[in-house]
Amino acid sequence: MSNKLLVITGATKGIGKATAYRFAKEGINIAFTYNSNEEMAKEIVVDLESTFGIKARCYPFNILEPVSAKELFLEIDKDFDNVDYFISNAMIYGRAIIGGYNKFMKLKPRGLDNIYTATVDAFVCGAQQAAKRMKNGGAIVSMSSTGNLVYIENYAGHGTNKAAVEAMVRYAATELGELGIRVNAVSGGPIETDALRAFTNYEEVAAKTAELSPLGRMGQPEDLAGACYFLCSDEASWITGSTLMVDGGTTFKK
Ligand SMILES: NC(=O)c1ccc[n+]([C@@H]2O[C@H](COP(=O)([O-])OP(=O)(O)OC[C@H]3O[C@@H](n4cnc5c(N)ncnc54)[C@H](OP(=O)(O)O)[C@@H]3O)[C@@H](O)[C@H]2O)c1
């Protein structure tokens, strides 16, 4: 997979960062986006290049303005000749999800709409730009979560939009197959990242996850990175339109 390029959104930390490192380890060049952590992103570029001898570049991108994916990819075009893999990973938090991250009776359209924009629209706009550049076929992955299958407190906004993006993945896969492009989702159980630590009931979720998992521990970002890499590799050559659940066995036991 060397001399290939992965474009991934939100790789300053958490699952996105672990995934960028997983691909770089295989000699794949990395174009990744950041939102607020420009300094961190620049440090990651230096580290990826010096550790793995690949070419890495970072770009600002706000998933609340998904149409700007067009400008993002025009910038990427200046640094790289091809796109082989695209992973829609970034997620909003903080003020933008007020009214979206709450109990059912407190949900508000603005918060819910923001999560839709950041989840489904960002996947669609990013994947469209990536697919246009996949001259020799390619693979696209959307990050999803098992919160669309099992109840997680305050997670209705995210859970419903993860269900929506998984449906969008199946539509994209059906129409992009003739271009040799496979499209899949990775649905993660609770993973130890800043996003999860921001949950109001983080301690409870963490303890419950370790208790529910037959493996007796929380998920780590690297657990999802490997699944993303597998789905983009030739080992997954006939897998498209699927959601790969990586939940440490927690969903069945819930
Ligand atoms: N953690 C879990 O339990 C879990 C489980 C299943 C699925 N997931 C999914 O995995 C993905 C990554 O989650 P994570 O837990 O790794 O999150 P995280 O550690 O909080 O990282 C979020 C990333 O998104 C970027 N970001 C934040 N706001 C943005 C915006 N407005 N526009 C563009 N980028 C923005 C951040 O960039 P800056 O740092 O530059 O702001 C950061 O790189 C998400 O799609 C999430 O839903 C997470």
The ligand as an SDF file (V2000), in Angstrom:
LIG
                    3D

 48 52  0  0  0  0  0  0  0  0999 V2000
  -14.7430    7.8490   21.6850 N   0  0  0  0  0  0  0  0  0  0  0  0
  -15.6870    6.9640   21.5050 C   0  0  0  0  0  0  0  0  0  0  0  0
  -16.1870    6.3200   22.4400 O   0  0  0  0  0  0  0  0  0  0  0  0
  -16.1900    6.6770   20.1160 C   0  0  0  0  0  0  0  0  0  0  0  0
  -16.8550    5.4650   19.8830 C   0  0  0  0  0  0  0  0  0  0  0  0
  -17.3230    5.1790   18.6050 C   0  0  0  0  0  0  0  0  0  0  0  0
  -17.1520    6.0840   17.5840 C   0  0  0  0  0  0  0  0  0  0  0  0
  -16.5200    7.2700   17.8320 N   0  0  0  0  0  0  0  0  0  0  0  0
  -16.3700    8.1890   16.6970 C   0  0  0  0  0  0  0  0  0  0  0  0
  -14.9990    8.2810   16.3620 O   0  0  0  0  0  0  0  0  0  0  0  0
  -14.7380    9.5640   15.7920 C   0  0  0  0  0  0  0  0  0  0  0  0
  -13.5690   10.2190   16.5190 C   0  0  0  0  0  0  0  0  0  0  0  0
  -13.9210   10.3820   17.8850 O   0  0  0  0  0  0  0  0  0  0  0  0
  -12.8160   10.5590   19.0250 P   0  0  0  0  0  0  0  0  0  0  0  0
  -13.4100    9.9820   20.2500 O   0  0  0  0  0  0  0  0  0  0  0  0
  -11.4900   10.0880   18.5490 O   0  0  0  0  0  0  0  0  0  0  0  0
  -12.8360   12.1660   19.1760 O   0  0  0  0  0  0  0  0  0  0  0  0
  -11.7340   13.1900   19.7540 P   0  0  0  0  0  0  0  0  0  0  0  0
  -10.5980   12.4560   20.3910 O   0  0  0  0  0  0  0  0  0  0  0  0
  -12.4840   14.1950   20.5600 O   0  0  0  0  0  0  0  0  0  0  0  0
  -11.1900   13.9110   18.4180 O   0  0  0  0  0  0  0  0  0  0  0  0
  -12.0740   14.6770   17.6700 C   0  0  0  0  0  0  0  0  0  0  0  0
  -11.3660   15.1740   16.4210 C   0  0  0  0  0  0  0  0  0  0  0  0
  -12.3260   15.9360   15.6660 O   0  0  0  0  0  0  0  0  0  0  0  0
  -11.7930   17.2230   15.3880 C   0  0  0  0  0  0  0  0  0  0  0  0
  -12.8490   18.2350   15.4090 N   0  0  0  0  0  0  0  0  0  0  0  0
  -13.5410   18.7170   16.4750 C   0  0  0  0  0  0  0  0  0  0  0  0
  -14.4320   19.6500   16.0860 N   0  0  0  0  0  0  0  0  0  0  0  0
  -14.2920   19.7690   14.7420 C   0  0  0  0  0  0  0  0  0  0  0  0
  -14.9050   20.5730   13.7570 C   0  0  0  0  0  0  0  0  0  0  0  0
  -15.8570   21.4650   14.0660 N   0  0  0  0  0  0  0  0  0  0  0  0
  -14.5000   20.4310   12.4730 N   0  0  0  0  0  0  0  0  0  0  0  0
  -13.5410   19.5460   12.1450 C   0  0  0  0  0  0  0  0  0  0  0  0
  -12.9070   18.7660   13.0180 N   0  0  0  0  0  0  0  0  0  0  0  0
  -13.2840   18.8710   14.3080 C   0  0  0  0  0  0  0  0  0  0  0  0
  -10.7560   17.4850   16.4620 C   0  0  0  0  0  0  0  0  0  0  0  0
   -9.8050   18.4270   15.9470 O   0  0  0  0  0  0  0  0  0  0  0  0
   -9.0880   19.5520   16.8740 P   0  0  0  0  0  0  0  0  0  0  0  0
   -8.4200   18.7880   17.9960 O   0  0  0  0  0  0  0  0  0  0  0  0
   -8.1340   20.2270   15.9590 O   0  0  0  0  0  0  0  0  0  0  0  0
  -10.1640   20.4620   17.3550 O   0  0  0  0  0  0  0  0  0  0  0  0
  -10.1900   16.0900   16.7030 C   0  0  0  0  0  0  0  0  0  0  0  0
   -9.1610   15.8240   15.7890 O   0  0  0  0  0  0  0  0  0  0  0  0
  -16.0490   10.3610   15.8880 C   0  0  0  0  0  0  0  0  0  0  0  0
  -16.7290   10.2520   14.6580 O   0  0  0  0  0  0  0  0  0  0  0  0
  -16.8060    9.6220   16.9980 C   0  0  0  0  0  0  0  0  0  0  0  0
  -18.1930    9.7710   16.8950 O   0  0  0  0  0  0  0  0  0  0  0  0
  -16.0160    7.5680   19.0640 C   0  0  0  0  0  0  0  0  0  0  0  0
  1  2  1  0
  2  3  2  0
  2  4  1  0
  4  5  1  0
  4 48  2  0
  5  6  2  0
  6  7  1  0
  7  8  2  0
  8  9  1  0
  8 48  1  0
  9 10  1  0
  9 46  1  0
 10 11  1  0
 11 12  1  0
 11 44  1  0
 12 13  1  0
 13 14  1  0
 14 15  2  0
 14 16  1  0
 14 17  1  0
 17 18  1  0
 18 19  2  0
 18 20  1  0
 18 21  1  0
 21 22  1  0
 22 23  1  0
 23 24  1  0
 23 42  1  0
 24 25  1  0
 25 26  1  0
 25 36  1  0
 26 27  1  0
 26 35  1  0
 27 28  2  0
 28 29  1  0
 29 30  1  0
 29 35  2  0
 30 31  1  0
 30 32  2  0
 32 33  1  0
 33 34  2  0
 34 35  1  0
 36 37  1  0
 36 42  1  0
 37 38  1  0
 38 39  2  0
 38 40  1  0
 38 41  1  0
 42 43  1  0
 44 45  1  0
 44 46  1  0
 46 47  1  0
M  CHG  2   8   1  16  -1
M  END
$$$$
